[in-house]
Amino acid sequence: MKLTPGTEIELYHRLADCVGDTLLSQRWPTRRLIVDVLTAPGDERSAVYVVIGGSGDVLYVGSVCRAAPGAVATRLREHLAEGHKAASWDSVWTLPIHLEGSQEQVRLAEGRVATLTGRPPHCRAVPNRPPPSRGQTPALPASTP
């Protein structure tokens, strides 16, 4: 999916809608340069994030659910250790999740956002498990952010 001038805020809100207001802690439709996120991390602990390349293409959708604040910046640093990502990743949208959101809820929200963006090219796996039946314990995804 490619961002086009004048549609970014609308797309951000569509992505936020698929996360859902019960999980979303705030809406912040400002796309931040990755270098700015790394030097001035936010206080989010859980989030879905959307990475955009310099040409405006959505390249990656990921999620993070950690105990420490600044989790998106920490996760981006891990990603950027892979050279091809550092060369092509330009900016990021953050969809912060309430502290009460479980890891399973965050991963499912990631899957919905990735699906809406057309499964970006740098995504290897997209979480898409349905919620467990009542009384069942949710199985955690094989890989954790």
PyMOL commands that set and color helices and strands:
alter all, ss='L'
color gray80, all
select helices_A, chain A and resi 8-19+34-39+71-80+83-88+103-116
alter helices_A, ss='H'
color red, helices_A
select strands_A, chain A and resi 32-33+46-53+58-65+89-96
alter strands_A, ss='S'
color yellow, strands_A
deselect
rebuild
show_as cartoon
